[in-house]
Amino acid sequence: MPEVQLRITDPLLPGLLLINFFKPLVVHRVATSQIASPRCHMKAFFSFYTDALKIALQSIFAHKLRAFLTLIGIIIGVASVVTVGASISGLNTYVVERVSKVLGSNHFMIARMAFQGHMTDDEFERRNRRNKRLNWDDYEWVRDHCASCAEVGAEVGGQVDLKQDGIEFPGAIVFGASANMVDIEDKTIDRGRFISNDEVQRSALVCVLGSDIKDKFFPNTDAIGKTLKVRGLPMQVVGVEEKRGSFFGDSFDRHIYIPVSTHLQVFGRNGLQIHGSARNRDAFQATIEDARVALRNKHRLNGNEEDDFGLVNVEELNNQIDQFTSSIAMVVVPITLITLIVGGIVVMNIMLVSVTERTFEVGLRKAVGATRRQILLQFLIESGLLCALGGVLGLLLAWGVTVLITALASITMTITIGYILLAILVSTVIGMIAGIYPAFRAAKLDPILALTQATS
């Protein structure tokens, strides 16, 4: 290694001091005074920061246990932020998937009182008085006049208590459905088939069972071809729907599907819903508007009159879900960031200790030409690097926690790149902020007093 001789004029340190050139940061000021070309300036710039990083890493790994104990607050803080973020993202994914299973994709619904979000009591009463009940001819009109619709179907629901052969099943939901509702709502039939167009036209006494009802009345046997009484009428089972699970406590496996024409005769002509789907996502909004205009024309509404029906669609519902989960994140994530602030205070304390321990080093570097700015940047880089390392360890801990929760609780948790960047960025910034005071304290040290105190 080459050596350079620097004469220090301090009367307390006479003679020549030999400084090894393995720390170019010390002689950076001397070296840069001789640089003329921009290329050399750039080389010196990168050399300075490279050496600062090396010194920071050497300082961290020289006291591994102390560094780890210092980083516990940062590690826990980052892990908390990422885990909470993964939980919120998982909740959003879970709800959107469930909604897609219930409503299908590119699906909209028109009903007398369909609405999304919160509605005041006054608004509900106003719509209740204004909106008309949808009839079968409304469905046929939209079906015939919505040119951009891929499918237009009809559905109506009602609740009934089932009882047969001494077995009771209270609170079953009986849906009257057109034959194409299986495609509009992306239903999956496990055994048999769904209702056919012919059965809808002739009001046939057939049904498709949800898995819970099938297991209740026909356990350990094939239900296809069997008979189940609904409102005293014997319905032949033609299909069994695949198990769909529940959504916020509401089970989708307690459903029975019968022809919509049969339902209207058995349960009355109330609550008819018109369902439609677009050919693709790009045409979804245009398809909704086409169906809306068709029904407005059927009801003879003028251009300035409000709709006398309600319309909801999957896309708007998903947007509301995104807004809901985003609101949760805006409240919860800042709370978890408090742990990072606590960790930053610990880092500040340790950096103050580090400045005290390295008083001689700082004084020596300043004595041979290091500027305040260089000393300041060195300690800021060290504190930022320390917290960034804690951020990486926190990410690893968060990943382990999410994998464990997913495996044990069967809850989907998604670590998104946004929360990863947020955790790393915030932890690094907190490290830099926590290092400002110790770095300023180190930069303001008088080299003569620093060397005198360290050697006394």
Wavefront OBJ file of the C-alpha trace (Angstrom):
o trace
v 0.000 0.000 0.000
v 1.395 3.483 -0.838
v 1.927 5.966 1.938
v 1.631 9.734 2.033
v 3.397 12.070 4.494
v 1.409 15.011 5.864
v 2.964 17.629 8.178
v 0.652 18.710 11.006
v 1.519 22.147 12.427
v -0.266 21.548 15.737
v 2.400 22.130 18.481
v 0.835 19.309 20.478
v 1.636 16.855 17.666
v 5.048 17.769 16.226
v 6.798 15.907 13.506
v 5.530 13.761 10.717
v 2.393 11.565 10.903
v 2.297 8.609 8.527
v -1.240 7.926 7.324
v -2.014 4.767 5.352
v -3.847 5.454 2.135
v -6.495 2.797 2.810
v -8.875 5.583 3.911
v -9.033 8.038 0.983
v -11.852 9.822 2.837
v -9.184 11.328 5.140
v -7.148 12.862 2.347
v -10.070 13.581 0.070
v -9.603 17.334 0.448
v -5.910 17.139 -0.431
v -6.540 14.880 -3.417
v -9.406 16.852 -4.912
v -7.343 20.047 -4.943
v -5.188 18.489 -7.652
v -8.083 17.284 -9.810
v -8.686 19.117 -13.012
v -10.851 17.027 -15.340
v -14.609 16.303 -14.843
v -13.874 12.586 -15.133
v -11.528 12.785 -12.158
v -14.109 14.775 -10.228
v -16.673 12.018 -10.844
v -14.170 9.334 -9.849
v -13.371 11.177 -6.617
v -17.083 11.618 -5.936
v -17.794 7.888 -6.210
v -14.625 7.055 -4.301
v -15.775 9.213 -1.404
v -19.184 7.544 -1.089
v -17.759 4.056 -1.657
v -15.277 4.531 1.161
v -17.988 6.032 3.372
v -20.105 2.903 2.837
v -17.138 0.657 3.614
v -16.434 2.524 6.844
v -20.103 2.368 7.801
v -20.231 -1.393 7.210
v -17.012 -1.910 9.177
v -18.453 0.054 12.079
v -21.714 -1.937 12.038
v -20.097 -5.370 11.817
v -17.474 -4.475 14.408
v -20.283 -4.438 16.990
v -22.730 -7.042 15.655
v -24.678 -7.654 18.867
v -25.060 -3.960 19.615
v -26.166 -3.284 16.024
v -28.743 -6.092 16.184
v -30.174 -4.914 19.499
v -30.308 -1.395 18.091
v -32.204 -2.613 15.041
v -34.876 -4.589 16.915
v -37.174 -1.558 16.957
v -36.649 -0.966 13.217
v -37.091 -4.672 12.422
v -40.345 -4.917 14.376
v -41.583 -1.625 12.918
v -40.928 -2.645 9.314
v -42.393 -6.106 9.913
v -45.510 -4.509 11.428
v -46.001 -2.125 8.502
v -45.520 -4.824 5.866
v -47.646 -7.411 7.694
v -50.496 -4.942 8.197
v -50.205 -3.921 4.553
v -50.252 -7.578 3.476
v -53.352 -8.166 5.604
v -55.161 -5.193 4.032
v -54.164 -6.277 0.523
v -55.256 -9.815 1.339
v -58.606 -8.546 2.614
v -59.099 -6.580 -0.591
v -58.221 -9.622 -2.705
v -60.525 -11.863 -0.666
v -63.504 -9.512 -0.954
v -63.003 -8.896 -4.684
v -62.721 -12.637 -5.355
v -65.860 -13.327 -3.340
v -67.762 -10.594 -5.133
v -66.626 -12.041 -8.472
v -67.859 -15.478 -7.409
v -71.242 -14.053 -6.412
v -71.771 -11.649 -9.294
v -69.425 -12.902 -11.975
v -67.204 -10.699 -14.131
v -68.403 -7.837 -16.348
v -71.798 -8.217 -14.701
v -74.419 -5.579 -13.896
v -77.827 -5.743 -12.261
v -80.935 -3.602 -12.602
v -83.527 -3.724 -9.827
v -86.158 -1.493 -8.276
v -84.005 -0.450 -5.297
v -80.468 -1.417 -6.282
v -77.814 0.994 -5.003
v -74.210 1.062 -3.821
v -72.701 2.761 -0.806
v -74.540 4.620 1.937
v -78.013 6.046 1.387
v -79.813 8.359 3.791
v -83.277 7.504 5.065
v -84.806 10.434 3.185
v -83.174 9.372 -0.074
v -84.343 5.790 0.438
v -87.924 6.918 1.026
v -87.804 9.177 -2.025
v -86.570 6.366 -4.268
v -89.018 3.920 -2.724
v -91.907 6.182 -3.734
v -90.529 6.970 -7.185
v -89.063 3.696 -8.478
v -91.322 1.298 -10.306
v -91.520 -2.433 -9.813
v -89.777 -4.292 -12.632
v -91.950 -6.717 -14.567
v -91.363 -9.542 -16.991
v -91.935 -7.265 -19.974
v -89.130 -4.952 -18.694
v -86.772 -7.930 -18.808
v -87.879 -8.885 -22.308
v -87.520 -5.283 -23.508
v -83.930 -4.958 -22.248
v -83.121 -8.412 -23.623
v -84.398 -7.440 -27.071
v -83.057 -3.849 -27.210
v -79.624 -4.029 -25.521
v -77.574 -4.744 -28.627
v -74.194 -4.623 -26.891
v -75.164 -7.031 -24.095
v -73.603 -10.477 -24.320
v -76.351 -11.923 -22.093
v -79.463 -10.568 -20.404
v -81.113 -12.715 -17.741
v -83.733 -12.476 -15.020
v -83.616 -13.523 -11.386
v -85.876 -13.214 -8.364
v -85.266 -14.416 -4.815
v -87.281 -15.570 -1.844
v -86.712 -17.319 1.471
v -88.360 -20.569 2.528
v -88.055 -23.186 5.263
v -87.567 -26.659 3.823
v -88.973 -29.769 5.452
v -88.983 -33.293 4.076
v -88.908 -36.792 5.612
v -88.463 -35.325 9.086
v -85.458 -33.242 8.008
v -85.698 -29.461 8.354
v -83.601 -26.748 6.754
v -84.692 -23.242 7.831
v -83.802 -20.121 5.888
v -83.047 -21.573 2.472
v -82.858 -18.978 -0.323
v -84.840 -19.946 -3.424
v -83.825 -18.117 -6.602
v -85.893 -18.125 -9.733
v -83.412 -17.820 -12.580
v -83.353 -17.758 -16.343
v -81.230 -20.382 -18.049
v -78.362 -18.014 -18.865
v -77.801 -16.918 -15.243
v -75.274 -19.744 -14.964
v -73.105 -17.858 -17.506
v -73.819 -14.319 -16.292
v -72.836 -15.119 -12.687
v -70.112 -17.637 -13.623
v -71.726 -20.423 -11.629
v -70.042 -23.819 -11.519
v -72.224 -26.943 -11.517
v -70.576 -29.846 -9.721
v -73.082 -32.564 -10.691
v -75.788 -32.594 -13.328
v -76.704 -29.352 -15.119
v -78.349 -25.963 -14.681
v -81.906 -25.027 -15.648
v -82.672 -25.112 -19.389
v -84.564 -22.609 -21.555
v -87.276 -25.171 -22.195
v -87.839 -25.623 -18.461
v -88.158 -21.846 -18.025
v -90.692 -21.610 -20.856
v -92.925 -24.338 -19.484
v -92.438 -23.462 -15.776
v -91.050 -26.890 -15.007
v -90.788 -28.175 -11.410
v -87.022 -28.692 -11.412
v -84.262 -27.332 -9.164
v -80.519 -27.006 -8.709
v -79.275 -27.393 -5.123
v -76.541 -25.654 -3.208
v -74.044 -28.003 -1.573
v -75.321 -27.464 2.008
v -78.888 -28.348 1.042
v -77.720 -31.369 -0.932
v -75.687 -32.623 2.043
v -78.644 -32.059 4.382
v -81.302 -33.926 2.433
v -79.222 -36.311 0.310
v -76.045 -37.133 2.272
v -73.652 -39.699 0.825
v -75.811 -40.238 -2.235
v -76.325 -38.820 -5.693
v -79.097 -36.203 -5.561
v -79.654 -36.077 -9.335
v -83.131 -37.319 -10.162
v -84.312 -37.136 -6.542
v -87.255 -34.984 -5.434
v -87.238 -32.097 -2.954
v -90.397 -30.327 -1.867
v -90.378 -26.515 -2.068
v -93.524 -24.849 -0.746
v -95.174 -28.257 -0.934
v -94.345 -28.718 -4.617
v -92.119 -31.678 -5.595
v -89.083 -30.355 -7.466
v -86.889 -32.769 -9.358
v -83.172 -32.195 -8.737
v -81.310 -31.719 -12.030
v -78.029 -30.323 -10.706
v -75.861 -29.558 -7.683
v -73.816 -26.375 -7.499
v -70.150 -26.495 -6.539
v -69.425 -25.486 -2.957
v -68.869 -21.717 -2.816
v -68.380 -21.012 0.899
v -69.569 -17.905 2.699
v -69.039 -14.167 2.466
v -69.022 -12.245 5.769
v -71.211 -14.901 7.375
v -73.655 -15.252 4.469
v -73.431 -18.772 3.041
v -73.786 -19.237 -0.716
v -74.426 -22.950 -0.308
v -77.944 -22.518 1.107
v -79.330 -21.628 -2.314
v -81.845 -23.407 -4.517
v -82.355 -22.430 -8.148
v -85.645 -23.019 -9.941
v -86.976 -21.653 -13.270
v -87.808 -17.953 -12.910
v -91.262 -18.540 -14.408
v -91.950 -21.199 -11.768
v -90.764 -18.871 -8.997
v -93.062 -16.054 -10.119
v -96.034 -18.435 -9.976
v -95.135 -19.933 -6.584
v -93.816 -16.888 -4.716
v -95.541 -14.014 -6.498
v -94.366 -11.322 -8.887
v -92.194 -9.221 -6.585
v -88.519 -8.290 -6.700
v -87.652 -9.177 -10.294
v -84.045 -8.317 -11.166
v -82.570 -7.893 -14.626
v -78.991 -9.122 -14.972
v -76.643 -8.536 -17.875
v -73.057 -9.014 -18.921
v -70.724 -7.369 -21.400
v -68.761 -9.157 -24.073
v -65.485 -7.896 -22.631
v -64.191 -5.471 -20.011
v -63.451 -2.710 -22.518
v -67.112 -2.589 -23.557
v -68.466 -2.886 -20.007
v -69.414 0.748 -19.379
v -70.908 1.142 -22.860
v -72.979 -2.002 -22.306
v -74.305 -0.718 -18.975
v -75.316 2.568 -20.607
v -76.993 0.694 -23.470
v -79.105 -1.341 -21.027
v -79.908 1.765 -18.959
v -81.072 3.727 -22.001
v -83.171 0.782 -23.178
v -85.058 0.604 -19.863
v -85.468 4.389 -19.717
v -87.068 4.256 -23.161
v -89.360 1.464 -21.967
v -90.454 3.607 -18.996
v -90.806 6.690 -21.276
v -88.450 8.870 -19.223
v -87.401 12.260 -20.578
v -83.767 13.272 -20.776
v -83.822 15.394 -17.596
v -85.726 12.842 -15.508
v -83.973 10.556 -13.039
v -83.907 6.807 -13.486
v -86.866 5.127 -11.821
v -84.794 2.010 -11.181
v -81.488 1.133 -9.556
v -78.366 -0.145 -11.290
v -75.230 -1.649 -9.772
v -72.216 -3.263 -11.386
v -69.200 -5.282 -10.332
v -66.634 -2.657 -11.346
v -68.114 0.109 -9.186
v -68.464 -2.331 -6.300
v -64.798 -3.288 -6.633
v -63.853 0.408 -6.657
v -65.782 0.914 -3.428
v -63.978 -2.054 -1.917
v -60.641 -0.490 -2.935
v -61.665 2.811 -1.330
v -62.722 1.001 1.843
v -59.454 -0.916 2.206
v -57.466 2.219 1.324
v -59.236 4.068 4.142
v -58.275 1.276 6.546
v -54.667 1.500 5.366
v -54.589 5.283 5.846
v -55.590 4.822 9.484
v -53.706 1.664 10.452
v -50.378 2.057 8.612
v -49.448 5.419 10.254
v -50.108 3.838 13.651
v -47.673 1.011 12.900
v -45.104 3.587 11.743
v -44.881 4.775 15.365
v -42.772 1.696 16.110
v -40.315 2.863 13.457
v -40.068 6.250 15.164
v -39.280 4.520 18.451
v -36.620 2.498 16.655
v -35.195 5.726 15.229
v -34.791 7.160 18.726
v -32.784 4.078 19.707
v -30.609 4.500 16.613
v -29.970 8.151 17.539
v -28.821 7.093 21.003
v -26.426 4.491 19.618
v -25.038 6.927 17.054
v -24.302 9.406 19.857
v -22.407 6.642 21.637
v -20.574 5.885 18.394
v -19.528 9.536 18.003
v -18.165 9.530 21.557
v -16.244 6.298 20.954
v -14.745 7.584 17.693
v -13.713 11.043 18.857
v -10.045 10.378 18.051
v -10.929 9.074 14.565
v -13.017 12.153 13.793
v -10.370 14.503 15.166
v -7.638 12.802 13.152
v -9.570 13.034 9.909
v -10.404 16.671 10.437
v -6.757 17.359 11.303
v -5.567 15.990 7.960
v -8.150 17.843 5.873
v -11.602 16.225 6.141
v -14.346 18.840 5.997
v -17.414 19.137 8.209
v -19.553 18.097 5.267
v -17.583 14.891 4.801
v -17.798 13.975 8.485
v -21.501 14.807 8.493
v -22.189 12.640 5.431
v -20.161 9.760 6.843
v -22.305 9.483 9.982
v -25.543 10.081 8.074
v -24.652 7.270 5.664
v -23.833 5.014 8.596
v -27.156 5.648 10.364
v -29.120 5.343 7.106
v -27.357 2.098 6.212
v -27.980 0.741 9.704
v -31.721 1.347 9.422
v -31.867 0.094 5.829
v -30.319 -3.161 7.047
v -32.987 -3.279 9.733
v -35.599 -2.723 7.013
v -34.359 -5.727 5.052
v -34.414 -7.926 8.159
v -37.903 -6.608 8.931
v -39.051 -7.613 5.444
v -37.736 -11.128 5.971
v -39.580 -11.319 9.300
v -42.790 -10.024 7.680
v -42.500 -12.597 4.898
v -42.143 -15.392 7.466
v -45.149 -14.130 9.442
v -47.381 -13.888 6.360
v -46.397 -17.371 5.190
v -47.123 -18.777 8.660
v -50.520 -17.047 8.931
v -51.483 -18.127 5.408
v -50.581 -21.734 6.185
v -52.249 -21.924 9.614
v -55.318 -19.725 9.148
v -55.888 -20.126 5.387
v -56.057 -16.339 5.078
v -54.685 -14.824 1.905
v -51.988 -12.232 2.660
v -50.318 -10.384 -0.187
v -47.058 -8.473 0.270
v -47.199 -5.737 -2.365
v -44.242 -3.853 -3.787
v -45.757 -0.596 -2.527
v -45.542 -1.610 1.119
v -42.029 -3.007 0.609
v -40.800 0.295 -0.838
v -42.654 2.232 1.862
v -41.035 0.222 4.654
v -37.501 0.462 3.219
v -37.844 4.154 2.364
v -39.320 5.142 5.726
v -36.782 3.115 7.712
v -33.897 4.655 5.764
v -35.271 8.182 6.128
v -35.819 7.644 9.846
v -32.222 6.422 10.081
v -30.967 9.555 8.316
v -33.093 11.814 10.535
v -31.980 9.946 13.652
v -28.374 10.420 12.594
v -28.600 14.179 11.968
v -27.891 15.288 15.532
v -25.053 12.809 16.152
v -23.581 13.673 12.731
v -23.710 17.418 13.417
v -22.130 16.796 16.791
v -19.316 14.845 15.163
v -18.855 17.446 12.402
v -18.549 20.287 14.944
v -15.747 18.595 16.909
v -12.563 20.637 17.113
v -9.725 18.417 15.843
v -7.210 19.644 18.440
v -9.596 19.121 21.348
v -10.749 15.790 19.930
v -7.199 14.455 19.644
v -6.244 15.867 23.055
v -9.293 14.346 24.797
v -8.789 11.004 23.127
v -5.127 10.740 24.100
v -5.490 12.171 27.632
l 1 2 3 4 5 6 7 8 9 10 11 12 13 14 15 16 17 18 19 20 21 22 23 24 25 26 27 28 29 30 31 32 33 34 35 36 37 38 39 40 41 42 43 44 45 46 47 48 49 50 51 52 53 54 55 56 57 58 59 60 61 62 63 64 65 66 67 68 69 70 71 72 73 74 75 76 77 78 79 80 81 82 83 84 85 86 87 88 89 90 91 92 93 94 95 96 97 98 99 100 101 102 103 104 105 106 107 108 109 110 111 112 113 114 115 116 117 118 119 120 121 122 123 124 125 126 127 128 129 130 131 132 133 134 135 136 137 138 139 140 141 142 143 144 145 146 147 148 149 150 151 152 153 154 155 156 157 158 159 160 161 162 163 164 165 166 167 168 169 170 171 172 173 174 175 176 177 178 179 180 181 182 183 184 185 186 187 188 189 190 191 192 193 194 195 196 197 198 199 200 201 202 203 204 205 206 207 208 209 210 211 212 213 214 215 216 217 218 219 220 221 222 223 224 225 226 227 228 229 230 231 232 233 234 235 236 237 238 239 240 241 242 243 244 245 246 247 248 249 250 251 252 253 254 255 256 257 258 259 260 261 262 263 264 265 266 267 268 269 270 271 272 273 274 275 276 277 278 279 280 281 282 283 284 285 286 287 288 289 290 291 292 293 294 295 296 297 298 299 300 301 302 303 304 305 306 307 308 309 310 311 312 313 314 315 316 317 318 319 320 321 322 323 324 325 326 327 328 329 330 331 332 333 334 335 336 337 338 339 340 341 342 343 344 345 346 347 348 349 350 351 352 353 354 355 356 357 358 359 360 361 362 363 364 365 366 367 368 369 370 371 372 373 374 375 376 377 378 379 380 381 382 383 384 385 386 387 388 389 390 391 392 393 394 395 396 397 398 399 400 401 402 403 404 405 406 407 408 409 410 411 412 413 414 415 416 417 418 419 420 421 422 423 424 425 426 427 428 429 430 431 432 433 434 435 436 437 438 439 440 441 442 443 444 445 446 447 448 449 450 451 452 453 454 455 456
